[in-house]
Amino acid sequence: MGNVKKAKSITSDIELLSMIENSVGKENFRPGLDRIRPIFGPYIESISKSQVQVIIIGGTNGKGETSFFLRSLLHQYGKKTALWTSPHILSVRERIQINNKELSLLKWCQLIEQSDVLNKDLSFYEAIFLVFLQACTEEHHLDYLILEVGLGGRYDAVNLLSPDLCLLTSLSLDHQAILGNTLKKILYEKWGITRTGVSLISGIRQKFLRELMRVWSHNDGVPLIDLWQTGKNLSKDHFVQRNWNLAKEAFLTLEKSFSDSLSRTPPKEITKGRREEVTLGGQTFIFIGAHNFEGIKEMVTFLRDEKSHFDEVWLSFSERPLKDIRDCLKLLITVPCLWGKIRPMLFDHGRALKKEQWIEALKDLQFNGADLGLWNFKDGWNDSKEKKILVTGSYYFVGAVQQFLSLLRD
């Protein structure tokens, strides 16, 4: 019970995160639902007996924004929601939101103390998800649980719950060491969130994957709503529009009394790390998490449509294959109309791309006739000249920059 005593004395988000990591380790993928099912059993049973409906949202990119869009729509029409999302940017408390609000630090500590969660055999992600479920069982009269899949789907802890509706946002090569090195293998992992008789709404674009899903949906008895087939997604739509289309379709499927009169134009809803703007001195930072090639590609298309221009783009990644990093850099190089400088960055995180990996990735790459150098973002801000800076790449990097800027403001 040592962690219980620690929880009582926590006074900041930093201390809360440190306590969790010291007890269960840093965030790392540990597959195997059978291992954790007995621990989660009482909470799963309590939720299954309630009237709350469960929505699971999977995919490679766009899960977070789709989750926030759907939560916003449900809240707008008076529905009570619990939102589970990851990763966090500034505070681990961002991952759990009940009725549009994060739990207080005191409430987190109370839940950790009551469940003794940090003394169980759980990973970082699983431990926090157990805190989320515990919070949900204590909250009366919730209408919906909105669950963003952390990684894959088949082995994700959210898959312990039986969904009333499933969503797939997009599909691309990512986390290949865990999910597989082909799109078909990755789709198989994502398909693991589906259930017989439970509708699946899909925004996946690739034609061969859509055909494959039609076969699987027929074989597994999964009603499939393909937004490309129904004409809800159009070829001209950028990723924000498609995320909004998916959230709208989910809302209309859940709340059948509403007609399809919702605006086609997505709201300018800004959340942590997703088109968020922060100003410090003369510099304006725009944060767009885009952690893989497909995400970078979609971001570039969106920024072109918005006719955006930045003085600099700062980017960094978690560890990933060298080819992926170079493909992202090459894509950024092809659009000098969007930014004046490209600054690959080092940042301090256990999963950050290492300096030697960056050096290899940057070899022989130039932008506007100059070699791409390697920077430390803690030095890059210190300039009195007014700048508009795009910060992109890994959400861990986005969080590191935001935390640093927050310290400077304080």
matplotlib code that plots the C-alpha trace (Angstrom):
import matplotlib.pyplot as plt

x = [0.0, 3.0, 1.6, -1.6, 0.4, 2.2, -1.1, -2.3, 0.6, 0.5, 0.3, 1.0, 0.5, 4.2, 4.2, 1.2, 2.8, 6.1, 4.3, 2.5, 5.6, 7.7, 5.0, 4.0, 6.8, 6.7, 4.2, 4.8, 2.7, 1.9, -0.5, -2.8, -6.3, -6.6, -3.9, -5.8, -9.4, -9.8, -8.6, -11.0, -13.9, -15.9, -15.7, -16.6, -19.6, -20.8, -20.7, -22.4, -25.3, -25.8, -27.6, -24.5, -23.6, -20.0, -18.3, -14.8, -12.8, -9.8, -7.6, -4.1, -4.7, -7.6, -8.9, -8.4, -10.0, -12.9, -13.4, -13.5, -15.9, -18.3, -18.1, -18.8, -21.9, -23.3, -22.6, -24.3, -27.5, -27.5, -25.8, -23.5, -20.2, -17.0, -14.1, -10.9, -8.1, -4.3, -1.6, -1.6, 0.2, 0.8, -0.9, -1.8, -5.2, -6.1, -6.7, -9.9, -12.7, -16.1, -18.8, -16.1, -14.0, -10.8, -10.8, -9.2, -5.8, -7.6, -10.0, -7.2, -5.5, -8.7, -9.4, -5.8, -6.1, -9.5, -8.5, -4.8, -4.3, -0.6, 0.1, -1.5, 0.2, -0.7, 1.1, 1.0, -1.8, -3.8, -3.5, -4.8, -7.6, -8.6, -8.8, -11.0, -13.4, -13.5, -14.4, -17.2, -18.7, -18.9, -20.5, -24.2, -26.4, -23.7, -25.2, -22.0, -18.4, -16.2, -13.1, -10.1, -8.0, -4.4, -2.6, -4.0, -7.4, -7.5, -5.3, -6.1, -7.6, -10.7, -11.6, -12.6, -15.8, -18.6, -19.3, -22.6, -20.9, -17.4, -15.6, -12.4, -10.9, -8.0, -5.3, -1.6, 1.7, 2.5, 3.9, 4.8, 6.9, 3.7, 0.9, 2.5, 4.2, 1.3, -1.9, -3.9, -2.2, -2.8, -6.4, -6.8, -5.6, -7.9, -10.8, -10.5, -12.7, -15.7, -18.6, -21.2, -24.4, -22.7, -22.4, -19.0, -18.6, -15.5, -13.6, -10.8, -10.0, -8.0, -10.3, -8.7, -9.1, -12.7, -13.4, -11.7, -13.8, -17.0, -16.0, -15.1, -18.3, -20.4, -18.5, -18.6, -22.1, -20.9, -23.1, -20.7, -21.3, -18.6, -18.5, -16.9, -19.5, -22.4, -20.9, -20.4, -16.7, -15.5, -12.2, -11.7, -12.2, -9.1, -8.5, -10.3, -13.4, -13.3, -12.9, -16.0, -17.9, -17.2, -18.2, -21.4, -22.4, -21.7, -23.9, -26.8, -26.5, -26.6, -29.2, -31.7, -34.3, -32.0, -32.2, -29.0, -29.2, -25.8, -23.4, -21.0, -18.4, -16.4, -16.3, -13.0, -12.8, -9.2, -7.9, -4.4, -1.9, -4.6, -4.4, -3.8, -2.1, 0.2, 1.9, 5.1, 6.6, 6.6, 6.4, 3.2, 3.3, 0.7, 0.6, -0.5, 0.4, 1.3, 3.4, 3.8, 4.0, 0.3, -0.3, 2.3, 0.8, -2.7, -1.4, 0.3, -2.9, -4.9, -2.4, -2.3, -6.1, -6.0, -3.3, -1.1, 2.5, 5.0, 8.4, 9.6, 8.4, 9.8, 9.4, 10.5, 9.5, 9.4, 11.7, 10.6, 12.2, 14.7, 12.8, 9.7, 11.6, 13.3, 9.9, 8.4, 11.3, 11.3, 7.6, 8.1, 10.9, 8.6, 6.4, 8.6, 5.4, 4.3, 7.4, 10.7, 12.8, 12.6, 14.1, 14.4, 14.6, 16.0, 13.9, 14.2, 11.9, 12.5, 10.9, 12.4, 14.4, 18.1, 20.7, 22.5, 19.3, 18.5, 21.9, 21.5, 18.0, 19.2, 22.1, 22.2, 18.8, 18.6, 15.9, 16.1, 19.7, 20.9, 21.6, 19.0, 20.6, 19.7, 18.4, 17.4, 14.0, 15.1, 17.4, 15.2, 12.7, 15.1, 14.7, 13.1, 11.9, 8.3, 7.7, 5.0, 6.1, 4.5, 5.3, 4.5, 5.5, 5.2, 2.7, 5.5, 7.4, 4.4, 4.0, 7.7, 7.6, 4.4, 5.8, 8.9, 6.8, 4.6, 7.7, 8.9, 5.5, 5.6]
y = [0.0, 2.3, 4.1, 5.0, 7.0, 8.7, 9.6, 11.5, 13.8, 14.7, 18.4, 18.8, 17.2, 16.6, 14.7, 12.7, 11.6, 10.8, 8.7, 6.7, 6.1, 5.1, 2.6, 1.0, 2.2, 4.6, 4.2, 0.9, -1.5, -4.8, -7.0, -9.5, -8.8, -12.1, -10.9, -7.8, -9.1, -10.2, -6.8, -4.9, -7.3, -5.5, -2.2, -3.7, -5.5, -2.3, -0.4, -3.2, -3.2, 0.6, 2.4, 4.0, 3.5, 2.8, 4.2, 2.9, 5.0, 3.3, 4.1, 5.4, 9.2, 11.4, 9.4, 12.2, 15.0, 12.7, 11.9, 15.6, 16.4, 13.7, 14.6, 18.3, 17.3, 15.1, 17.8, 20.4, 18.4, 17.8, 14.4, 13.4, 11.9, 10.4, 10.8, 8.6, 9.8, 9.6, 10.7, 13.7, 17.0, 18.8, 16.8, 13.1, 14.3, 15.3, 11.7, 11.5, 14.0, 13.6, 16.0, 18.1, 18.5, 16.9, 15.3, 17.3, 16.4, 15.5, 13.2, 11.4, 10.7, 9.5, 7.1, 5.8, 5.3, 3.6, 1.1, 0.6, 0.6, 1.3, -1.9, -4.1, -5.8, -3.2, -1.1, 2.7, 2.9, 0.1, 1.7, 5.0, 3.4, 1.6, 5.0, 6.2, 3.2, 3.7, 7.4, 6.3, 3.9, 6.7, 9.2, 8.7, 8.9, 9.0, 8.7, 7.8, 6.6, 7.7, 5.6, 6.4, 3.4, 3.9, 1.4, -1.1, -2.2, -6.0, -5.9, -2.4, -2.2, -0.4, -3.6, -5.1, -3.2, -4.2, -1.3, 0.0, 1.7, 1.5, 4.0, 3.7, 7.0, 6.2, 3.6, 3.9, 2.3, 3.0, 1.1, -1.7, -3.6, -4.2, -4.0, -5.5, -4.2, -4.2, -2.3, -5.5, -6.7, -3.3, -3.3, -6.7, -5.3, -2.3, -4.6, -6.2, -3.5, -4.7, -6.9, -9.0, -6.9, -3.6, -1.0, 0.2, 3.6, 3.9, 6.8, 4.6, 5.8, 3.1, 1.2, -2.3, -1.9, -0.8, -3.9, -6.1, -4.6, -5.3, -9.0, -9.1, -7.2, -9.8, -12.7, -11.3, -9.9, -6.3, -3.6, -1.4, 2.3, 3.4, 7.2, 7.1, 4.8, 6.9, 10.1, 11.7, 11.9, 13.6, 13.5, 17.2, 16.9, 17.5, 15.5, 17.9, 17.7, 13.9, 13.7, 16.0, 13.9, 10.8, 12.4, 13.7, 10.3, 8.7, 11.3, 10.8, 7.0, 7.3, 10.0, 8.8, 11.5, 14.1, 14.7, 15.3, 19.0, 19.5, 21.8, 20.3, 22.8, 21.6, 23.8, 25.6, 23.4, 23.6, 21.0, 20.3, 19.7, 19.9, 23.3, 25.0, 28.4, 29.7, 33.2, 34.1, 37.5, 38.1, 34.5, 32.6, 28.8, 26.6, 23.0, 20.2, 16.7, 14.6, 11.7, 9.6, 10.1, 9.9, 12.4, 14.8, 14.4, 15.2, 18.2, 19.6, 19.3, 21.0, 23.9, 24.3, 24.6, 27.1, 29.1, 29.0, 30.2, 29.8, 31.3, 28.0, 24.4, 22.6, 18.8, 15.8, 12.2, 9.2, 6.4, 4.9, 3.5, 5.7, 5.5, 7.0, 10.0, 10.6, 10.3, 12.9, 15.3, 14.9, 15.8, 18.9, 20.0, 19.9, 22.7, 25.7, 27.9, 26.8, 27.6, 29.6, 27.1, 23.5, 22.8, 19.1, 19.1, 17.1, 16.8, 15.0, 12.0, 8.3, 7.5, 10.5, 9.9, 9.8, 12.3, 9.6, 8.5, 12.1, 12.6, 9.6, 10.7, 14.2, 13.0, 14.7, 16.5, 20.2, 22.9, 26.0, 25.1, 24.7, 21.5, 20.6, 21.1, 19.6, 21.9, 22.0, 23.7, 25.2, 27.5, 28.1, 30.3, 33.0, 35.6, 39.0, 38.9, 38.1, 34.6, 32.2, 28.7, 25.4, 22.7, 19.2, 15.5, 13.4, 14.4, 13.8, 16.5, 18.8, 18.3, 19.0, 22.3, 23.3, 22.5, 24.6, 27.5, 27.2, 27.5, 30.6, 32.3, 31.5]
z = [0.0, -0.3, -3.3, -1.4, 1.1, -1.8, -3.5, -0.5, -0.6, -4.4, -5.0, -8.8, -12.2, -12.4, -9.1, -10.2, -13.4, -11.6, -9.0, -11.7, -13.8, -10.7, -9.8, -13.1, -15.5, -18.5, -21.3, -23.1, -25.1, -23.3, -25.3, -23.6, -22.4, -20.5, -18.2, -17.1, -17.5, -13.8, -12.5, -14.8, -14.3, -11.6, -13.5, -16.8, -15.2, -13.5, -16.8, -18.8, -16.3, -16.7, -19.5, -20.8, -24.5, -25.5, -28.6, -29.6, -32.1, -33.8, -36.7, -37.4, -37.6, -36.6, -33.6, -31.1, -33.2, -34.1, -30.4, -29.4, -32.3, -31.2, -27.6, -28.5, -30.5, -27.8, -25.1, -27.3, -27.3, -23.6, -23.4, -20.5, -21.6, -20.4, -22.8, -22.8, -25.0, -25.4, -25.3, -23.1, -23.9, -20.6, -17.9, -17.6, -16.4, -19.9, -20.7, -18.6, -19.1, -17.5, -19.0, -20.7, -17.6, -16.4, -13.0, -10.3, -8.9, -5.6, -7.4, -9.2, -5.9, -4.3, -7.2, -7.1, -3.3, -3.4, -6.1, -5.1, -8.9, -8.8, -6.9, -9.5, -12.4, -15.0, -17.6, -17.5, -20.0, -18.4, -14.9, -16.1, -18.0, -14.8, -13.1, -16.0, -15.6, -11.8, -12.4, -14.8, -12.3, -9.7, -12.1, -12.2, -15.4, -18.0, -21.5, -23.5, -23.0, -25.9, -26.0, -28.3, -29.0, -27.9, -30.2, -32.6, -31.3, -30.8, -27.7, -26.5, -23.0, -24.4, -26.1, -22.8, -23.1, -25.5, -27.8, -29.1, -32.1, -33.6, -35.7, -37.9, -39.0, -41.3, -42.0, -42.8, -41.9, -38.3, -35.3, -37.8, -35.3, -33.2, -35.8, -38.9, -42.0, -44.4, -44.4, -44.4, -41.2, -39.6, -40.6, -39.0, -35.7, -36.0, -37.0, -33.6, -32.0, -34.0, -32.8, -34.5, -34.9, -33.9, -36.6, -37.8, -39.5, -41.6, -43.0, -44.4, -47.9, -49.7, -52.1, -51.5, -47.8, -48.2, -50.3, -47.7, -45.0, -47.0, -47.1, -43.4, -42.4, -44.3, -42.8, -39.2, -39.3, -38.8, -40.3, -42.3, -43.1, -45.5, -45.7, -49.2, -50.6, -49.1, -50.5, -47.0, -47.7, -50.9, -52.6, -52.0, -48.2, -46.0, -42.8, -40.5, -42.7, -42.8, -39.0, -38.7, -41.2, -39.2, -35.9, -37.5, -38.8, -35.4, -33.7, -36.2, -35.8, -32.0, -31.8, -34.4, -33.6, -35.2, -39.0, -41.0, -40.6, -38.9, -40.7, -43.2, -42.2, -39.2, -36.1, -35.2, -32.1, -30.8, -28.4, -27.0, -29.8, -32.5, -34.3, -30.9, -30.9, -28.2, -28.2, -26.3, -26.9, -30.6, -31.5, -32.4, -32.1, -33.9, -32.7, -35.0, -34.0, -37.1, -36.1, -39.3, -43.0, -43.7, -40.9, -42.3, -45.8, -44.5, -42.6, -45.7, -47.7, -45.0, -44.7, -48.5, -48.5, -45.7, -47.6, -44.5, -44.2, -41.4, -40.9, -39.4, -38.9, -35.9, -35.9, -34.1, -33.8, -31.5, -32.6, -35.9, -39.1, -40.9, -44.1, -42.5, -41.1, -44.5, -46.3, -44.0, -44.5, -48.2, -48.3, -46.2, -48.5, -51.5, -50.2, -49.7, -50.1, -46.6, -44.6, -44.7, -42.7, -41.6, -38.2, -37.2, -33.4, -30.5, -27.3, -24.0, -23.8, -23.4, -26.7, -28.7, -31.8, -30.9, -32.2, -34.2, -35.8, -36.8, -38.3, -40.4, -41.5, -42.5, -44.6, -48.0, -47.5, -48.3, -48.2, -50.3, -51.1, -47.5, -45.5, -42.9, -39.5, -36.2, -33.5, -29.9, -29.5, -26.2, -28.1, -31.2, -29.5, -28.1, -30.8, -30.6, -34.2, -34.8, -36.1, -36.8, -36.0, -36.8, -34.2, -35.5, -35.3, -32.2, -29.6, -27.1, -28.9, -29.0, -25.3, -24.6, -26.5, -24.7, -21.3, -22.0, -23.2, -20.1, -17.9, -19.8, -19.3, -15.6]

ax = plt.figure().add_subplot(projection="3d")
ax.plot(x, y, z, "-o")
ax.set_aspect("equal")
plt.show()
